[in-house]
Amino acid sequence: MRLSLITALSAAATVSATNLFVSDYSGTVTTFALTVNTTGSYTLNQTFQTTECAPNPSWLTVDIDRGLLFCLNEGLNSVNGSLSSFTINRDGSLSHVKNETTISGPVNGVIYGNAAGQRGIALAHYTGSAVSSWLLEGGGKFQLNQNIPYTLPKPGPNAARQDAPHEHEAILDPTGQYLIVPDLGADLVRVFSWDAQTLVLKALAPLVAAPGSGPRHAAFWNPYAVTGAGSPTYFYLVSELASTVTGYSVTYLPNNGGLNFTEVFKSSTYGLLDQPAYNAPAEIHVTPDNRFLIISNRNNTSFHLPEPNGSLLPSDSLTTFRLLPDGTLAWVQIWPSGGMYPRQFSIDGTGSLVAVGNQNSQNVVVLARDVSTGLIGEPVARMGLPGNTTCVMWDEWNA
């Protein structure tokens, strides 16, 4: 397999560019400009870098409508983490607005509330075993609204990883009325509603996952792109410890009472292929065309890619599934991520490019993707980072 990497500017005039925001554990948040040239080749160049989310940036939440970026500092070697905000400038640079101390270990966040009224950001805290919410006050300003800590009466089946609750992600359901938080330590997917005025979260009945499975990240899917009660809705849960993807049919309970989950599908994240026993899936996304599901697989070293100098680059993988109308999945492809430990990836708005953050390879790789077939293809660009890569997001606000 050929690994084509564009590392220098083409002599041809450029025709368009967009920005990528990338965080890494060394303490930096970096802006890269991805430029497509008239020849069809790409270049990826660093244009901005800040350490104002140090020491350990773990997640970036982009507020597309308001040109804001929120950065979570996990605080790997400290008692607390932190939340920082930035305004996004037209050139992709970031202007720091605010930083506040949080419960330890924030690793994921999502904006929720009324788009035309009070809004907040909810954070999942892995080492802090908690969910927190923060009220957004405009212009990147925010204040603490609520801390919700959790405990376990006893360790889970996988005692080494399930010694405590480990909230790993915060996402919204398709209607925007429920907050969903997979808990790797408790084998739960927590569900919350909230008060429309105060945004105070209210815990509802959770989804109970298989013992020892370790829920990590999840994605919703509406086959006909129509949301709400009476419309088909499916939920796909990646469990890191069991290395599975489980599909559920979702029904909405009356009076804002929560969600009911009925299992309709379950598979290894490798699909049709035998997966290594030590595989640890991480990220999951539905593609913008609403037809495919992509999952990242870590710690499997499924590929060794030839480098220009003759050496081999070890690589973990991405799996693509086709979404079927009954909520089941059909395996399509497994493909190299371009490095080791693809902790997170994001897909651009066209669906034609996938940006992968390979944590242990300390790089970001941009892969081409065929929108019609769903197949991921060769890298079009790659860039190294100062530390272990944690998150990569497209600057869709400026795209």
C-alpha positions as CSV (number, residue, x, y, z in Angstrom):
1,M,0.0,0.0,0.0
2,R,1.4,3.4,-1.0
3,L,1.5,6.1,1.6
4,S,1.4,9.5,-0.2
5,L,2.2,12.4,2.1
6,I,2.2,16.0,1.0
7,T,4.7,17.9,3.0
8,A,5.7,20.9,0.9
9,L,3.8,23.6,-0.9
10,S,3.0,22.9,-4.5
11,A,4.2,25.4,-7.1
12,A,0.7,25.6,-8.4
13,A,-1.7,28.3,-7.2
14,T,-4.0,27.2,-4.4
15,V,-7.7,27.1,-4.9
16,S,-9.2,26.6,-1.4
17,A,-8.2,26.0,2.2
18,T,-9.7,25.1,5.5
19,N,-8.4,24.8,9.1
20,L,-8.0,22.0,11.5
21,F,-7.7,22.4,15.3
22,V,-5.5,19.8,17.0
23,S,-4.8,19.2,20.7
24,D,-2.0,17.1,22.2
25,Y,-0.8,16.1,25.6
26,S,2.3,18.3,25.5
27,G,0.1,21.3,26.2
28,T,-0.5,22.7,22.8
29,V,-3.5,23.5,20.6
30,T,-2.4,23.9,17.0
31,T,-4.2,25.3,13.9
32,F,-3.2,23.6,10.6
33,A,-4.3,25.0,7.2
34,L,-5.2,22.2,4.8
35,T,-4.9,23.6,1.3
36,V,-6.0,21.9,-1.9
37,N,-4.0,23.0,-5.0
38,T,-5.0,23.3,-8.6
39,T,-3.2,20.0,-9.2
40,G,-5.5,18.3,-6.7
41,S,-2.7,17.7,-4.2
42,Y,-2.9,18.9,-0.6
43,T,-0.6,20.7,1.8
44,L,-0.9,20.9,5.6
45,N,0.9,23.7,7.3
46,Q,0.9,25.0,10.9
47,T,-0.4,28.5,11.1
48,F,-1.0,29.0,14.9
49,Q,-0.2,27.4,18.2
50,T,-1.2,28.2,21.8
51,T,-0.4,26.7,25.2
52,E,-3.3,28.4,27.0
53,C,-5.1,25.1,27.5
54,A,-2.0,23.4,29.1
55,P,-0.8,21.1,30.6
56,N,-2.8,18.3,28.9
57,P,-5.5,19.3,26.4
58,S,-7.7,16.3,25.8
59,W,-10.8,17.5,23.9
60,L,-11.9,20.4,21.7
61,T,-15.6,21.5,21.3
62,V,-16.2,23.9,18.4
63,D,-19.2,26.2,18.7
64,I,-19.9,26.5,14.9
65,D,-22.6,29.1,15.1
66,R,-20.7,31.5,17.3
67,G,-17.1,31.1,16.2
68,L,-15.9,29.7,19.6
69,L,-13.7,26.9,20.7
70,F,-13.7,25.3,24.1
71,C,-10.7,23.2,25.2
72,L,-10.7,20.7,28.0
73,N,-7.4,20.1,30.0
74,E,-7.4,16.6,31.4
75,G,-4.8,17.5,34.1
76,L,-3.0,14.1,33.9
77,N,-0.7,14.8,36.8
78,S,-2.7,17.3,38.8
79,V,-5.7,17.2,41.2
80,N,-7.9,19.2,38.9
81,G,-8.5,19.8,35.2
82,S,-9.7,22.9,33.5
83,L,-11.9,24.4,30.9
84,S,-10.7,27.2,28.5
85,S,-12.5,29.2,25.8
86,F,-11.2,30.9,22.7
87,T,-12.7,33.0,19.9
88,I,-11.9,31.7,16.4
89,N,-10.4,34.3,14.2
90,R,-10.9,34.3,10.4
91,D,-7.3,33.1,9.8
92,G,-7.8,30.2,12.2
93,S,-5.9,31.7,15.0
94,L,-7.4,31.6,18.5
95,S,-7.8,34.4,21.0
96,H,-8.0,33.2,24.6
97,V,-11.0,34.4,26.6
98,K,-11.2,32.4,29.9
99,N,-9.9,29.5,31.9
100,E,-11.5,27.9,35.0
101,T,-10.5,24.9,37.2
102,T,-12.7,21.8,37.0
103,I,-13.1,18.4,38.6
104,S,-10.2,16.2,37.4
105,G,-10.1,14.4,34.1
106,P,-12.4,16.2,31.7
107,V,-12.1,14.3,28.4
108,N,-15.2,15.3,26.4
109,G,-17.8,18.0,26.2
110,V,-20.9,19.1,24.3
111,I,-23.0,22.3,24.1
112,Y,-26.6,21.9,25.0
113,G,-29.7,24.0,25.8
114,N,-31.8,26.5,23.7
115,A,-30.0,27.7,20.6
116,A,-31.8,31.1,20.9
117,G,-31.6,31.3,24.7
118,Q,-29.7,29.9,27.6
119,R,-26.9,27.5,26.6
120,G,-24.4,25.4,28.5
121,I,-21.6,23.0,28.0
122,A,-21.6,19.6,29.7
123,L,-18.3,17.8,30.4
124,A,-17.6,14.1,31.0
125,H,-14.8,13.6,33.6
126,Y,-13.0,10.3,33.3
127,T,-10.7,10.3,36.4
128,G,-13.0,12.6,38.3
129,S,-16.0,10.2,38.0
130,A,-18.3,13.0,37.3
131,V,-20.4,15.1,34.9
132,S,-20.3,18.9,35.2
133,S,-22.2,21.6,33.4
134,W,-21.3,25.2,32.8
135,L,-23.5,28.1,31.7
136,L,-22.4,29.9,28.6
137,E,-22.7,33.7,28.8
138,G,-21.7,34.8,25.3
139,G,-18.4,35.7,23.8
140,G,-16.6,32.7,25.3
141,K,-17.5,33.6,28.9
142,F,-18.9,30.9,31.2
143,Q,-19.5,29.9,34.8
144,L,-20.0,26.7,36.8
145,N,-23.6,25.5,36.9
146,Q,-23.4,22.0,38.4
147,N,-21.1,19.1,39.5
148,I,-22.5,15.6,39.6
149,P,-20.0,13.1,41.1
150,Y,-20.5,9.3,41.0
151,T,-19.2,6.4,43.0
152,L,-19.2,2.6,42.6
153,P,-20.2,0.2,45.5
154,K,-17.5,-2.2,44.2
155,P,-15.2,-2.5,41.2
156,G,-16.6,-3.8,37.9
157,P,-15.7,-7.1,36.2
158,N,-12.6,-5.5,34.7
159,A,-11.2,-4.3,38.0
160,A,-8.1,-2.7,36.5
161,R,-10.2,-0.3,34.4
162,Q,-13.5,-0.4,36.3
163,D,-12.3,0.7,39.8
164,A,-14.6,3.7,39.7
165,P,-17.1,5.4,37.4
166,H,-15.3,6.7,34.3
167,E,-17.5,9.1,32.3
168,H,-16.0,9.2,28.8
169,E,-18.2,11.2,26.5
170,A,-21.0,13.7,26.4
171,I,-23.3,13.9,23.4
172,L,-26.9,14.9,22.6
173,D,-29.7,12.8,21.1
174,P,-30.9,13.9,17.7
175,T,-33.7,16.0,19.1
176,G,-31.4,17.9,21.4
177,Q,-33.4,17.2,24.5
178,Y,-31.3,14.6,26.2
179,L,-27.7,14.4,27.2
180,I,-26.0,11.0,26.8
181,V,-22.9,10.0,28.8
182,P,-21.2,6.6,28.4
183,D,-19.6,5.5,31.7
184,L,-16.7,3.0,31.0
185,G,-16.3,2.1,34.7
186,A,-19.9,1.6,35.6
187,D,-21.1,-0.2,32.4
188,L,-23.8,2.4,32.0
189,V,-24.9,5.0,29.5
190,R,-26.2,7.8,31.6
191,V,-29.2,9.8,30.3
192,F,-30.1,13.3,31.4
193,S,-32.8,15.9,30.8
194,W,-32.5,19.5,32.0
195,D,-34.4,22.5,33.2
196,A,-35.0,24.9,30.3
197,Q,-34.2,28.0,32.3
198,T,-31.4,26.8,34.7
199,L,-29.9,24.0,32.5
200,V,-29.6,21.9,35.7
201,L,-29.3,18.3,34.7
202,K,-31.7,15.6,35.9
203,A,-30.7,12.0,35.8
204,L,-33.1,9.6,34.1
205,A,-33.0,5.8,33.7
206,P,-29.7,4.8,32.1
207,L,-28.9,2.2,29.5
208,V,-27.3,-0.8,31.3
209,A,-24.5,-2.2,29.1
210,A,-23.1,-5.7,29.3
211,P,-21.0,-6.3,32.4
212,G,-17.3,-5.6,31.9
213,S,-17.9,-4.1,28.4
214,G,-16.7,-0.6,29.2
215,P,-18.9,1.9,27.2
216,R,-16.8,4.6,25.7
217,H,-18.3,6.6,22.8
218,A,-21.6,6.5,20.9
219,A,-23.5,7.9,18.0
220,F,-27.2,8.3,17.0
221,W,-28.7,7.6,13.6
222,N,-32.0,8.6,12.0
223,P,-32.4,6.6,8.7
224,Y,-34.6,9.2,7.2
225,A,-33.0,12.2,8.8
226,V,-36.2,13.0,10.7
227,T,-36.0,13.2,14.5
228,G,-38.5,12.8,17.4
229,A,-41.1,10.4,18.6
230,G,-42.5,8.2,15.9
231,S,-39.4,8.5,13.7
232,P,-36.9,5.6,13.5
233,T,-33.9,6.3,15.7
234,Y,-30.9,4.0,16.4
235,F,-28.1,4.3,18.9
236,Y,-24.6,2.7,18.4
237,L,-22.4,2.2,21.4
238,V,-18.7,1.4,21.2
239,S,-17.5,-0.6,24.2
240,E,-13.8,-0.3,24.7
241,L,-13.1,-3.2,27.0
242,A,-15.3,-5.7,25.0
243,S,-14.2,-4.3,21.7
244,T,-17.8,-4.3,20.4
245,V,-20.3,-2.1,18.7
246,T,-23.9,-2.6,19.8
247,G,-26.9,-1.1,18.0
248,Y,-30.1,-0.2,19.8
249,S,-33.5,0.8,18.6
250,V,-34.5,4.0,20.5
251,T,-38.0,5.0,21.5
252,Y,-38.9,8.3,23.3
253,L,-40.9,8.0,26.5
254,P,-43.8,10.5,27.0
255,N,-43.5,13.7,29.0
256,N,-39.8,14.1,28.5
257,G,-39.4,10.9,30.5
258,G,-36.2,9.6,28.8
259,L,-35.3,7.0,26.3
260,N,-35.9,3.2,25.9
261,F,-33.2,1.1,24.3
262,T,-33.8,-2.3,22.6
263,E,-30.8,-4.1,21.3
264,V,-31.0,-5.0,17.5
265,F,-27.3,-5.7,16.6
266,K,-24.0,-6.6,18.1
267,S,-20.6,-7.2,16.5
268,S,-16.9,-6.8,17.1
269,T,-15.6,-3.5,15.8
270,Y,-13.6,-5.5,13.2
271,G,-16.8,-6.7,11.6
272,L,-16.1,-9.7,9.4
273,L,-12.4,-10.0,10.3
274,D,-11.0,-11.7,13.3
275,Q,-9.8,-9.0,15.7
276,P,-6.8,-9.1,18.1
277,A,-7.7,-9.8,21.7
278,Y,-6.1,-6.6,22.7
279,N,-8.0,-4.3,20.4
280,A,-9.4,-1.1,22.1
281,P,-11.9,0.8,19.9
282,A,-12.3,4.5,20.6
283,E,-14.2,6.9,18.4
284,I,-17.4,6.4,16.4
285,H,-19.2,8.7,13.9
286,V,-22.0,8.6,11.3
287,T,-20.9,10.0,8.0
288,P,-22.4,13.3,6.8
289,D,-24.3,11.5,4.0
290,N,-26.1,9.5,6.7
291,R,-25.2,6.1,5.1
292,F,-22.1,4.8,6.9
293,L,-20.7,4.3,10.4
294,I,-16.9,4.6,11.1
295,I,-15.1,3.3,14.2
296,S,-11.5,3.7,15.2
297,N,-9.5,0.7,16.5
298,R,-6.5,1.1,18.7
299,N,-3.7,-1.1,19.9
300,N,-4.1,-3.7,17.0
301,T,-1.2,-2.9,14.6
302,S,-3.2,-4.3,11.7
303,F,-1.0,-2.6,9.0
304,H,2.6,-1.8,8.3
305,L,2.8,0.9,5.7
306,P,5.9,1.6,3.5
307,E,7.6,5.0,4.1
308,P,9.6,6.9,1.4
309,N,12.8,6.0,3.3
310,G,12.1,2.3,3.0
311,S,11.0,1.8,6.6
312,L,7.6,0.5,7.7
313,L,5.1,2.6,9.6
314,P,3.0,0.6,12.0
315,S,-0.7,1.5,11.9
316,D,-3.9,0.8,13.7
317,S,-7.2,1.0,11.8
318,L,-10.6,2.4,11.0
319,T,-13.6,0.2,10.3
320,T,-16.5,1.3,8.0
321,F,-20.0,-0.3,8.3
322,R,-23.0,0.4,6.1
323,L,-26.1,1.5,8.1
324,L,-29.1,-0.6,7.2
325,P,-32.8,0.5,7.6
326,D,-33.5,-2.0,10.4
327,G,-30.6,-0.7,12.5
328,T,-28.2,-3.5,11.7
329,L,-24.7,-2.9,10.2
330,A,-23.0,-4.4,7.2
331,W,-19.2,-4.5,7.2
332,V,-17.6,-2.5,4.4
333,Q,-13.9,-2.0,5.0
334,I,-11.0,-2.0,7.5
335,W,-8.3,0.6,6.6
336,P,-5.1,1.9,8.2
337,S,-5.4,5.0,10.3
338,G,-1.9,6.2,9.4
339,G,-0.4,5.7,12.8
340,M,-0.8,4.1,16.2
341,Y,-3.7,4.5,18.7
342,P,-6.3,6.6,16.7
343,R,-7.9,8.1,19.8
344,Q,-10.2,10.3,17.8
345,F,-11.2,11.3,14.3
346,S,-13.5,13.8,12.7
347,I,-15.1,13.9,9.2
348,D,-15.3,17.2,7.2
349,G,-18.7,18.5,6.1
350,T,-18.5,17.1,2.6
351,G,-17.7,13.6,3.9
352,S,-14.7,13.3,1.6
353,L,-11.9,13.8,4.2
354,V,-11.3,12.1,7.5
355,A,-8.9,13.7,9.9
356,V,-7.4,11.1,12.4
357,G,-5.6,11.9,15.6
358,N,-3.1,9.0,16.2
359,Q,-2.2,9.5,19.8
360,N,0.9,7.4,20.2
361,S,2.3,8.3,16.8
362,Q,1.9,12.0,17.7
363,N,0.4,12.9,14.3
364,V,-2.7,13.9,12.5
365,V,-3.4,12.2,9.2
366,V,-6.0,13.4,6.7
367,L,-7.4,10.5,4.7
368,A,-9.4,10.7,1.4
369,R,-12.8,9.1,1.4
370,D,-15.1,8.1,-1.5
371,V,-18.5,9.5,-0.6
372,S,-20.4,7.2,-3.0
373,T,-18.9,3.9,-1.9
374,G,-18.0,4.9,1.7
375,L,-14.4,3.5,1.2
376,I,-11.6,5.4,2.9
377,G,-8.4,5.8,0.8
378,E,-4.9,7.1,0.8
379,P,-3.6,9.8,3.1
380,V,-3.5,13.2,1.4
381,A,-1.6,14.9,4.3
382,R,0.1,14.2,7.6
383,M,1.7,16.4,10.2
384,G,3.5,15.6,13.5
385,L,2.6,17.1,16.9
386,P,4.8,17.9,19.9
387,G,3.0,15.4,22.1
388,N,0.4,12.6,22.0
389,T,-2.5,13.6,19.8
390,T,-5.8,13.8,21.6
391,C,-8.3,15.5,19.4
392,V,-8.7,17.0,15.8
393,M,-11.6,19.1,14.7
394,W,-12.5,20.8,11.4
395,D,-13.0,24.5,11.5
396,E,-16.4,24.3,9.8
397,W,-17.2,27.8,10.9
398,N,-14.6,29.2,8.5
399,A,-15.0,26.5,5.8
